[in-house]
Amino acid sequence: MIQARGQSLAFPLPDAGGWRRDRAETRSWVASHPATASRLVVRAWQHDAIARVEDCERQARLWRPELPVLGPDDLVEVKQATLAGSYTSQVSVGIVAEDPAAPDTLQGHALAFGSDARSCLMLAFSTGAAGPGALRVVAERLGVISQGVFGGVRRLQIDERVVVPRM
């Protein structure tokens, strides 16, 4: 289980040792997995007013304009889910052809935006693959992330967030 203490969240992550956290990111937990050309961004934050899922998504996109926008033809699945115990969320999963001239070069995305009234949650996963088996590879990765990782997110309890120095 990975602990993103700055976000007060924990989540399972396949091949945890293969992920490289971007320490330059100070407001979000961001990591890449070079072996699979994957990237995961996790952020939880307090909202100034009562937040709807749409408000949380709008704010996340302002902070991270690189987040993909999945069109209707790209979407594989859109579902409502409760994440981390209390975030009413929309999870969108999609696959995009990177280049129309190379239809076997694919980019997959799983995006979750959630609200628990006063705070927001964003989980954004991207992965890529090329070649004849790219669709199967990307689909499998998206399934693992959207079901296992997003579904396994939980809030850290206060005693898990505090680091007590050894004496």
Secondary structure, DSSP 8 states (H G I E B T S, - for coil): -EEEGGGTEEE--TTGGG-EE-TT-SSSEEEEEGGGTEEEEEEEEEEEEEE-HHHHHHHHHHH-TTS----TTTEEEEEEEEETTTEEEEEEEEEEEEETTEEEEEEEEEEEEEE-EEEEEEEEEEEEEESTTHHHHHHHHHHIIIIIIHHH-EE--HHHH------
